[in-house]
Amino acid sequence: ETGVTQTPRHLVMGMTNKKSLKCEQHLGHNAMYWYKQSAKKPLELMFVYNFKEQTENNSVPSRFSPECPNSSHLFLHLHTLQPEDSALYLCASSHDHLGEQYFGPGTRLTVT
Amino acid sequence: AQSVTQPDIHITVSEGASLELRCNYSYGATPYLFWYVQSPGQGLQLLLKYFSGDTLVQGIKGFEAEFKRSQSSFNLRKPSVHWSDAAEYFCAVGAKEYGNKLVFGAGTILRVKS
Protein backbone atom coordinates (compact mmCIF):
# COMPACT_ATOMS: atom_id res chain seq x y z
CA GLU A 1 0.00 0.00 0.00
CA THR A 2 1.98 2.99 -1.25
CA GLY A 3 -0.67 5.39 0.04
CA VAL A 4 1.01 5.42 3.46
CA THR A 5 4.79 5.72 3.66
CA GLN A 6 7.05 5.37 6.68
CA THR A 7 10.68 6.29 7.21
CA PRO A 8 13.06 4.94 8.16
CA ARG A 9 12.22 1.30 7.45
CA HIS A 10 14.81 0.10 9.93
CA LEU A 11 16.28 1.84 12.95
CA VAL A 12 18.80 0.73 15.55
CA MET A 13 19.23 3.03 18.52
CA GLY A 14 20.84 3.00 21.92
CA MET A 15 18.87 3.59 25.07
CA THR A 16 20.20 7.13 25.43
CA ASN A 17 19.50 8.22 21.85
CA LYS A 18 16.72 10.43 20.54
CA LYS A 19 15.20 9.58 17.19
CA SER A 20 11.96 10.16 15.29
CA LEU A 21 9.78 8.00 13.09
CA LYS A 22 7.93 9.65 10.23
CA CYS A 23 4.67 8.71 8.56
CA GLU A 24 3.06 10.37 5.57
CA GLN A 25 -0.27 9.53 3.97
CA HIS A 26 -1.19 10.48 0.41
CA LEU A 27 -4.84 9.42 0.62
CA GLY A 28 -6.50 12.62 1.80
CA HIS A 29 -7.47 10.99 5.08
CA ASN A 30 -8.29 12.83 8.28
CA ALA A 31 -7.32 10.28 10.92
CA MET A 32 -3.87 8.80 11.61
CA TYR A 33 -2.68 6.12 14.02
CA TRP A 34 0.43 4.63 15.57
CA TYR A 35 0.50 0.92 16.41
CA LYS A 36 3.13 -1.28 18.01
CA GLN A 37 3.55 -4.84 16.77
CA SER A 38 5.68 -7.10 18.95
CA ALA A 39 6.43 -10.74 18.33
CA LYS A 40 3.66 -13.07 19.52
CA LYS A 41 1.41 -10.21 20.69
CA PRO A 42 -1.68 -8.68 19.12
CA LEU A 43 -1.34 -5.31 17.46
CA GLU A 44 -1.39 -2.56 20.10
CA LEU A 45 -2.94 0.81 19.36
CA MET A 46 -0.74 3.60 20.73
CA PHE A 47 -2.11 6.95 19.54
CA VAL A 48 -4.93 8.29 17.39
CA TYR A 49 -5.22 11.70 15.73
CA ASN A 50 -8.38 13.08 14.14
CA PHE A 51 -7.97 16.30 12.17
CA LYS A 52 -4.58 16.83 13.86
CA GLU A 53 -6.03 16.51 17.36
CA GLN A 54 -4.96 13.63 19.56
CA THR A 55 -8.04 11.65 20.53
CA GLU A 56 -6.47 8.53 21.98
CA ASN A 57 -3.42 7.80 24.08
CA ASN A 58 -3.54 4.16 25.01
CA SER A 59 -1.51 4.43 28.23
CA VAL A 60 1.71 4.80 26.30
CA PRO A 61 4.89 5.65 28.28
CA SER A 62 6.06 9.24 27.95
CA ARG A 63 9.28 8.13 26.27
CA PHE A 64 7.06 7.95 23.16
CA SER A 65 5.87 11.36 22.05
CA PRO A 66 3.62 11.77 18.99
CA GLU A 67 3.30 14.85 16.83
CA CYS A 68 0.78 15.56 14.07
CA PRO A 69 1.53 18.89 12.36
CA ASN A 70 -1.14 18.37 9.68
CA SER A 71 -3.53 15.67 8.49
CA SER A 72 -0.93 14.15 6.16
CA HIS A 73 2.03 13.78 8.52
CA LEU A 74 2.54 11.96 11.77
CA PHE A 75 5.70 11.61 13.82
CA LEU A 76 6.70 9.47 16.74
CA HIS A 77 9.54 10.95 18.77
CA LEU A 78 11.57 8.46 20.75
CA HIS A 79 13.88 9.06 23.71
CA THR A 80 15.47 6.93 26.41
CA LEU A 81 13.85 3.78 25.11
CA GLN A 82 14.15 0.32 26.66
CA PRO A 83 15.09 -2.93 24.92
CA GLU A 84 11.48 -4.13 25.30
CA ASP A 85 10.43 -1.27 23.02
CA SER A 86 12.02 -3.11 20.11
CA ALA A 87 9.17 -3.87 17.71
CA LEU A 88 7.62 -3.04 14.36
CA TYR A 89 5.93 0.36 14.54
CA LEU A 90 3.08 0.73 12.11
CA CYS A 91 1.37 3.88 10.98
CA ALA A 92 -2.15 3.84 9.56
CA SER A 93 -4.69 6.33 8.26
CA SER A 94 -8.43 6.35 7.64
CA HIS A 95 -10.83 8.73 5.95
CA ASP A 96 -12.71 9.33 9.15
CA HIS A 97 -13.00 7.84 12.59
CA LEU A 98 -15.22 4.99 11.39
CA GLY A 99 -13.53 3.94 8.19
CA GLU A 100 -11.16 1.17 7.30
CA GLN A 101 -7.53 1.81 8.13
CA TYR A 102 -4.71 1.70 5.60
CA PHE A 103 -1.28 0.77 6.89
CA GLY A 104 2.25 1.76 6.03
CA PRO A 105 5.08 -0.78 5.74
CA GLY A 106 6.31 -0.10 9.26
CA THR A 107 9.60 0.81 10.92
CA ARG A 108 11.52 -2.08 12.45
CA LEU A 109 13.01 -0.61 15.63
CA THR A 110 15.78 -2.28 17.60
CA VAL A 111 16.84 -0.78 20.93
CA THR A 112 20.27 -1.88 22.09
CA ALA B 1 -14.52 -5.69 27.19
CA GLN B 2 -14.13 -6.04 23.46
CA SER B 3 -12.07 -9.01 22.26
CA VAL B 4 -11.24 -10.81 19.07
CA THR B 5 -10.20 -14.45 18.97
CA GLN B 6 -8.42 -16.22 16.15
CA PRO B 7 -8.27 -19.77 17.49
CA ASP B 8 -5.66 -21.05 15.05
CA ILE B 9 -2.13 -19.74 15.46
CA HIS B 10 -0.85 -21.71 12.46
CA ILE B 11 -2.62 -23.39 9.56
CA THR B 12 -1.02 -25.40 6.77
CA VAL B 13 -2.89 -26.18 3.56
CA SER B 14 -1.88 -27.65 0.25
CA GLU B 15 -1.79 -25.45 -2.80
CA GLY B 16 -5.14 -25.65 -4.55
CA ALA B 17 -7.00 -26.69 -1.41
CA SER B 18 -9.73 -24.61 0.18
CA LEU B 19 -9.07 -22.40 3.19
CA GLU B 20 -11.09 -21.17 6.13
CA LEU B 21 -9.63 -18.94 8.84
CA ARG B 22 -11.73 -18.45 11.92
CA CYS B 23 -12.51 -15.24 13.76
CA ASN B 24 -14.80 -14.80 16.75
CA TYR B 25 -15.48 -11.57 18.54
CA SER B 26 -17.01 -10.34 21.75
CA TYR B 27 -18.41 -6.84 21.44
CA GLY B 28 -21.02 -4.83 23.28
CA ALA B 29 -22.17 -3.05 20.13
CA THR B 30 -23.03 -3.67 16.49
CA PRO B 31 -19.62 -4.43 15.00
CA TYR B 32 -17.93 -3.66 11.78
CA LEU B 33 -15.32 -6.18 10.75
CA PHE B 34 -12.16 -6.45 8.71
CA TRP B 35 -9.62 -8.95 7.53
CA TYR B 36 -6.05 -7.87 6.88
CA VAL B 37 -3.05 -9.76 5.51
CA GLN B 38 0.59 -9.16 6.37
CA SER B 39 3.57 -10.53 4.45
CA PRO B 40 6.93 -10.70 6.22
CA GLY B 41 8.49 -7.28 6.73
CA GLN B 42 5.42 -5.50 5.41
CA GLY B 43 2.49 -3.53 6.77
CA LEU B 44 -1.07 -4.79 6.87
CA GLN B 45 -3.11 -4.88 3.67
CA LEU B 46 -6.90 -4.72 3.80
CA LEU B 47 -8.51 -7.81 2.27
CA LEU B 48 -12.17 -7.05 2.90
CA LYS B 49 -14.59 -5.29 5.22
CA TYR B 50 -18.12 -5.60 6.53
CA PHE B 51 -20.16 -2.64 7.72
CA SER B 52 -23.76 -3.63 6.99
CA GLY B 53 -25.97 -5.28 4.37
CA ASP B 54 -25.14 -8.57 2.67
CA THR B 55 -23.41 -10.77 5.22
CA LEU B 56 -21.22 -12.44 2.58
CA VAL B 57 -18.55 -10.00 1.48
CA GLN B 58 -16.07 -10.34 -1.33
CA GLY B 59 -12.54 -9.05 -1.08
CA ILE B 60 -9.35 -8.86 -3.05
CA LYS B 61 -7.23 -11.84 -4.13
CA GLY B 62 -10.27 -14.15 -4.30
CA PHE B 63 -11.07 -14.01 -0.58
CA GLU B 64 -14.52 -13.81 0.93
CA ALA B 65 -15.88 -13.68 4.48
CA GLU B 66 -19.25 -14.31 6.05
CA PHE B 67 -20.64 -12.39 9.02
CA LYS B 68 -22.73 -14.61 11.29
CA ARG B 69 -24.23 -12.51 14.06
CA SER B 70 -25.68 -15.52 15.90
CA GLN B 71 -22.22 -17.07 16.17
CA SER B 72 -20.30 -13.80 16.62
CA SER B 73 -18.06 -14.94 13.80
CA PHE B 74 -16.49 -13.52 10.67
CA ASN B 75 -14.59 -16.37 9.03
CA LEU B 76 -12.37 -15.82 6.01
CA ARG B 77 -12.51 -18.27 3.10
CA LYS B 78 -10.82 -18.95 -0.19
CA PRO B 79 -11.82 -21.82 -2.49
CA SER B 80 -8.33 -22.51 -3.87
CA VAL B 81 -5.17 -21.36 -2.14
CA HIS B 82 -2.11 -20.20 -4.05
CA TRP B 83 1.47 -20.37 -2.74
CA SER B 84 1.55 -16.56 -2.71
CA ASP B 85 -1.22 -16.56 -0.07
CA ALA B 86 1.29 -17.67 2.58
CA ALA B 87 1.28 -14.82 5.11
CA GLU B 88 -0.22 -13.82 8.45
CA TYR B 89 -3.89 -12.93 8.57
CA PHE B 90 -5.52 -10.63 11.10
CA CYS B 91 -9.17 -10.17 11.94
CA ALA B 92 -10.16 -6.77 13.36
CA VAL B 93 -13.37 -5.47 14.88
CA GLY B 94 -14.64 -1.97 15.54
CA ALA B 95 -17.91 -0.25 16.38
CA LYS B 96 -19.36 3.24 16.09
CA GLU B 97 -19.57 3.42 19.85
CA TYR B 98 -15.81 2.97 20.12
CA GLY B 99 -14.83 5.45 17.43
CA ASN B 100 -11.43 4.83 15.88
CA LYS B 101 -10.46 1.93 18.06
CA LEU B 102 -10.07 -1.32 16.20
CA VAL B 103 -9.35 -4.45 18.20
CA PHE B 104 -7.15 -6.95 16.40
CA GLY B 105 -6.90 -10.68 16.82
CA ALA B 106 -3.53 -12.28 17.47
CA GLY B 107 -3.24 -13.46 13.88
CA THR B 108 -3.13 -16.76 12.01
CA ILE B 109 -0.02 -17.74 10.09
CA LEU B 110 -0.89 -19.53 6.87
CA ARG B 111 1.61 -21.92 5.34
CA VAL B 112 1.02 -23.32 1.86
CA LYS B 113 2.66 -26.57 0.85
CA SER B 114 3.17 -27.52 -2.76
Interface residues (C-beta under 8 A of the other chain):
Chain A: E1 V4 Q6 A31 Y33 K40 K41 P42 L43 L45 V48 N50 T55 E56 L90 A92 S94 H97 L98 E100 Q101 Y102 F103 G104 P105 G106 R108
Chain B: V4 Y32 F34 Y36 G41 Q42 G43 L44 Q45 L46 K49 F90 G94 K96 G99 N100 K101 L102 F104 G105 A106 G107
